[in-house]
Amino acid sequence: MRLVACGECHTQFDVTHLTLDRFDCRCGATVENVRPTGIDAEVRRCRSCGASVTANAEACDYCGSAIIRDDNTLSLLCPECYARNDEQSRFCAACGVAFRPEPVPSASEELPCVKCECP
């Protein structure tokens, strides 16, 4: 999966199959569809629950999930800090942001207002 986040509202979009260079977020901001360079960041969070982990932890003390440090499996880039994560991660292992991708809005669909939910 390839994620980008809106710079204004931080909504995450799955742009794995998107060919457009940019698109409009539902908040009205323009989102650039660029693949940033991933960084190898220190693992500070559990990829499953987002809890803090110690530097040498092999498993999360809170949920028991394994801490993934194998560079060969880290292909999902955090859309906020660009840290490389395992594809099955629910949270960024570096900054802790939750991965909650949404489909890219299309011009033909009418979306509800993010504040009042009216079309």
C-alpha positions, -999 to +999 in steps of 0.1 A: +000+000+000+012+035-007-002+063+015-002+101+012-017+125+037-034+158+032-012+186+046-042+205+059-065+179+075-041+149+076-066+126+060-047+096+046-053+083+011-044+050-005-028+060-038-013+026-047-031+026-081-036+063-086-019+078-117-028+115-111+000+138-099-024+156-075-060+155-064-084+175-043-090+164-007-125+166+007-113+195+029-105+215-003-067+213-002-047+199-031-028+167-022+004+160-041+007+123-051+045+120-046+064+091-031+087+104-005+120+088+004+115+065+033+137+068+064+149+041+088+137+055+121+140+042+156+112+018+166+094+036+195+058+023+190+041-010+186+029-015+150-003-032+162-016-011+191+006+021+191+019+016+226+054+028+235+081+001+234+116+000+248+146+002+225+154-035+228+119-049+230+111-080+209+074-079+217+049-052+229+044-053+267+008-041+262-006-063+234+022-089+229+027-083+192+061-089+177+083-059+171+094-060+134+129-047+127+137-067+096+146-042+069+134-066+041+098-063+053+096-025+058+079-011+027+049+009+040+059+046+044+043+066+071+025+096+054+035+119+083+071+111+092+081+089+063+094+061+085+095+026+069+070+002+084+058-034+079+029-037+054+006-051+082+012-022+106-018-004+120+004+023+136+037+039+127+065+023+146+083+056+148+058+084+154+027+063+164+002+078+139-026+054+131-028+042+095-064+048+083-063+051+046-094+063+026-101+060-011-092+090-032-123+112-037-135+113-073-149+144-089-181+126-098-191+116-063-209+140-040-193+140-005-207+152+028-194+182+044-168+172+071-185+196+096-222+194+091-224+162+069-247+179+043-239+171+007 
